[in-house]
Amino acid sequence: MDAPKEPKVDSTLSKGLSILENLVASQEGKGVTDLSKELGLTKSNTFRLLQTLVTLGYVQHLPDKTYSATLKTWRVGRASVENLNLRELAAPELSFLSQETGETVYLAVREGLSVVYIDKVDSQKPIRSWNAIGGTAPLHCVGTGKAILAADYDKLRDQIGPALTRHTDRTLTDPGALEADLGRTLKRGFAYDTGEFRDRILSFGAAITLPGGEPVGALGISLPDINMPEGGEERFGALVAHAARSVSAKLGSR
C-alpha cells in the first residue's frame, strides 16, 4: 500500500508564521534585513509578509524602521489558554495537592515575564502563604514561574536576562545561576523557590504542558518555611510533579 501523503503546507502562511514567531520571541524590534537573514527569506518576500501582518494587526512598524509583534498575538495566546479550560481540568489535582499537603496550592499561567494565579485552594493552617487569584509574581523567582521558564527557556532566554530583578537575598539575578537552577528543575521534574520572591516563603512548581512540550501553565504549592516538614522538599516536589503530569495527560487526550 502507498504511504499516506503528508498534508500540503501553504508556504506563504508558513513563512508569515515563522516571522511572527521570531518577533514574538525577540525582546527588541527587528528590521527586514535581519529577519530575512535569520529565516532564509528574500528581503522582498519578508517585506511583503510584514506588510500583511501589519495590516492584520499582529505586527507594528516602529519609528526606528524595525518591526515588533503587537499585543494581538498575546490576546490570541491568552484566548487559546482559556479555551483549554485549565481551571476545570486542574480542579481535581488542586484538591489532591491541598489534601496531601495542607498548604496553599495554585494554578498559574504565564503573562509576559510573570505568572498570574488563576485558581487556588487556601491553606487552613494558622501560619500560611497567601496570594489572591489574579495576583502576579515574576517568572524567575517563584515555583510556578520557574517551572514554566524551565520548560520554555530557549524561547525566553533573551527576554528574561535583563528582567532578573531582586526581591530577597535569595533571588537568582545572575543569568548563569538561574540557568543552572532551571537545569535542575528539568532534571528532577519540579521547580523549588527557596524564598526568592518573599522572605521565608517557599514554593514548588511543575509545568503543565501540551503533547509537544509547550508549557501552558503550572501547578504550585506555597508555604512558610516554618511549616516545611522533614523530607518535605522531595515529597512536595514529587506531589506537584505528579499532579502536573496528570493535567498534562488530560490535555494530551483531548
C-alpha positions in Angstrom: 0.0 0.0 0.0 1.1 3.5 -0.7 2.1 5.6 2.3 -0.4 8.3 3.2 0.6 11.6 1.7 1.7 14.4 4.0 -0.8 17.3 4.1 0.3 20.2 1.9 1.6 23.2 3.8 0.9 26.7 2.4 4.3 28.2 2.0 3.2 31.8 2.3 1.3 31.1 5.6 4.3 29.1 6.9 6.7 31.9 6.2 4.4 34.5 7.7 4.0 32.5 10.9 7.8 32.0 11.1 8.2 35.8 11.0 5.6 36.2 13.7 7.1 33.6 15.9 10.5 35.2 15.5 9.2 38.6 16.5 7.3 37.3 19.5 10.4 35.6 20.8 12.5 38.8 20.4 12.9 41.4 23.1 13.6 44.1 20.5 12.2 45.1 17.1 13.9 43.6 14.0 14.4 45.0 10.6 13.7 43.4 7.2 17.4 42.6 6.6 17.8 40.8 10.0 14.6 38.8 9.6 15.4 37.8 6.1 18.8 36.5 7.1 17.6 34.6 10.1 14.7 32.9 8.3 16.4 32.4 5.0 13.9 34.5 3.1 14.4 37.2 0.4 14.1 40.8 1.5 11.2 41.4 -0.8 9.3 38.4 0.4 10.0 39.4 4.0 8.8 42.9 3.4 5.5 41.8 1.8 4.7 39.4 4.6 5.5 42.0 7.2 3.1 44.4 5.5 0.3 41.8 5.6 1.0 41.1 9.3 0.9 44.9 10.0 -2.4 45.2 8.1 -3.9 42.3 10.2 -2.7 43.9 13.4 -0.2 41.2 14.5 2.9 43.3 13.8 3.7 47.0 14.2 6.2 49.2 12.3 8.2 51.1 14.8 9.7 54.6 14.4 13.2 53.2 14.1 12.1 51.2 11.0 12.1 47.9 12.8 9.1 45.6 13.4 7.7 44.0 16.5 4.8 41.8 17.5 1.7 43.5 18.9 -0.5 42.6 21.9 -2.9 41.0 19.4 -0.6 37.9 19.4 -0.8 37.9 23.2 -4.6 38.1 23.2 -4.8 35.2 20.8 -2.5 33.2 23.0 -4.4 34.0 26.2 -7.7 33.1 24.5 -6.3 29.7 23.5 -5.2 29.0 27.1 -8.7 29.9 28.3 -10.2 27.6 25.8 -8.2 24.7 27.2 -10.4 25.0 30.4 -7.4 24.7 32.6 -9.3 25.6 35.7 -11.8 22.8 35.1 -9.1 20.3 34.1 -6.8 21.1 37.0 -9.5 21.3 39.8 -9.1 17.6 40.9 -5.3 18.0 41.1 -5.6 21.2 43.1 -7.9 19.4 45.5 -5.5 16.5 45.7 -2.5 18.7 46.4 -4.4 20.6 49.1 -5.5 17.4 50.9 -2.0 15.9 50.7 0.0 19.0 51.9 -2.5 21.1 53.8 -0.8 24.1 52.3 -1.9 26.8 49.8 -1.9 25.5 46.2 -2.1 27.4 43.0 -2.8 27.1 39.3 -0.9 29.7 37.3 -0.3 30.8 33.7 2.4 32.9 32.1 1.7 36.5 31.2 4.7 38.2 29.7 7.6 37.6 32.2 5.2 37.0 35.1 2.8 34.3 36.3 -0.8 35.1 37.0 -2.6 32.9 39.6 -5.9 31.9 38.0 -7.1 29.4 40.7 -6.1 28.3 44.2 -7.1 26.4 47.3 -6.1 28.2 50.5 -4.4 26.5 53.4 -6.4 26.3 56.7 -3.2 26.4 58.8 -2.8 29.4 61.2 0.5 30.3 59.6 0.2 30.1 55.8 1.2 31.6 52.5 -1.4 33.8 50.7 -1.8 35.4 47.3 -5.0 36.4 45.6 -6.4 34.9 42.4 -5.3 37.4 39.8 -2.1 38.1 41.7 1.2 38.1 39.8 4.8 37.2 40.5 8.0 37.3 38.4 8.7 34.2 36.4 12.3 33.8 37.7 11.6 33.7 41.5 8.6 31.6 42.3 8.0 27.8 41.8 5.3 28.0 39.2 7.2 30.7 37.2 10.5 28.8 37.3 8.7 25.6 36.2 7.2 27.4 33.1 10.5 29.2 32.4 12.5 26.0 32.5 10.1 24.3 30.0 10.3 27.3 27.6 13.8 28.7 28.3 15.1 28.5 24.8 12.3 30.9 23.8 12.5 33.2 26.8 16.3 33.3 27.5 16.9 36.6 25.7 13.9 38.3 27.4 14.4 37.1 31.0 18.1 38.1 31.2 17.5 41.9 31.6 14.5 41.2 33.9 16.2 39.4 36.8 15.0 41.8 39.5 16.0 41.1 43.1 13.2 40.6 45.7 15.1 38.9 48.6 18.7 38.0 49.3 17.9 34.6 47.7 16.7 35.8 44.4 18.7 34.5 41.4 19.8 37.6 39.5 22.8 36.1 37.7 21.8 34.5 34.4 24.2 31.7 34.8 22.9 30.8 38.2 19.4 30.9 37.0 20.1 28.7 34.0 21.8 26.1 36.3 18.7 26.2 38.6 16.4 25.7 35.6 18.5 22.7 34.5 18.0 21.1 37.9 14.3 21.9 37.6 14.1 19.9 34.3 16.1 17.0 35.7 14.0 16.5 38.8 10.7 17.5 37.3 9.8 20.4 39.6 11.0 23.9 40.5 11.9 24.9 44.0 11.7 28.5 45.2 13.8 28.9 48.4 12.3 32.2 49.5 13.3 34.1 46.3 10.2 36.3 46.0 9.1 36.7 49.6 11.3 36.1 52.6 10.8 32.7 54.3 8.0 31.7 51.8 8.9 28.6 49.9 7.2 27.3 46.8 7.2 24.3 44.5 6.0 24.2 40.9 5.6 21.9 37.9 4.7 22.8 34.4 1.5 21.7 32.7 2.5 21.0 29.1 0.9 20.2 25.7 1.9 17.0 23.9 4.7 18.9 22.1 6.2 20.0 25.4 4.9 23.6 25.3 4.0 24.9 28.8 0.5 26.3 29.2 0.5 26.8 32.9 1.8 25.3 36.2 0.7 23.9 39.5 2.3 25.1 42.7 2.5 24.6 46.4 3.4 27.6 48.6 4.2 27.6 52.4 6.1 29.4 55.1 9.4 27.8 55.8 8.3 27.1 59.4 5.7 24.7 58.0 8.2 22.6 56.0 8.3 19.1 57.4 11.4 16.8 57.4 11.8 15.5 53.8 9.3 18.0 52.6 11.3 19.2 49.6 11.3 15.7 48.0 7.8 14.9 49.0 6.2 18.2 47.9 8.2 18.3 44.7 7.1 14.7 43.8 3.5 15.6 44.6 3.3 18.7 42.4 5.2 17.0 39.6 2.7 14.1 39.7 -0.2 16.4 39.7 1.1 18.5 36.7 1.7 15.3 34.7 -1.8 14.3 35.4 -3.2 17.5 34.0 -0.9 17.4 31.0 -2.1 13.9 30.2 -5.7 15.2 30.2 -4.7 17.9 27.7 -3.0 15.3 25.5 -6.1 13.1 25.4 -8.4 15.9 24.3 
